[in-house]
Amino acid sequence: MVERGGAGPWKDARGIVVSTTPTLEGRPIQDYLGIVTGEVIIGANLFRDFFANIRDIVGGRSSSYERILADARVQAIQELQARCGERGGNAVVGVDLDYEVIGDTGSMLMVSASGTAVRV
């Protein structure tokens, strides 16, 4: 998915495209530059958790958590794009997004993005 007309979560201001597919249609890969990653760790917030639990009891979606996850995902992708740019690439293909609960009490969440930096 590439946003047209500028930067977005799948294409940054430098034009580095991010795709979950192994290739970009109509744009042959010229060079493979290696695996790149981006990780973001977010901590839980006591008040947000409390209100999310209330939301779970009465039903509905927890928009505060959804926003935080979306922000963390965007940050991980931006870090991925930065690592690609450092290697001289202009795209990352085969991107995989993972979410892991970490910490002794499961109070933190890690969002990681990985893929292959390429030049198209």
Secondary structure by P-SEA (a helix, b strand, c coil): cccccccccccccccbbbbcccccccccccccccccbbbbbbbbbaaaaaaaaaaaaaccccaaaaaaaaaaaaaaaaaaaaaaaaaccccccbbbbbbbbbcccccbbbbbbbbbbbcc
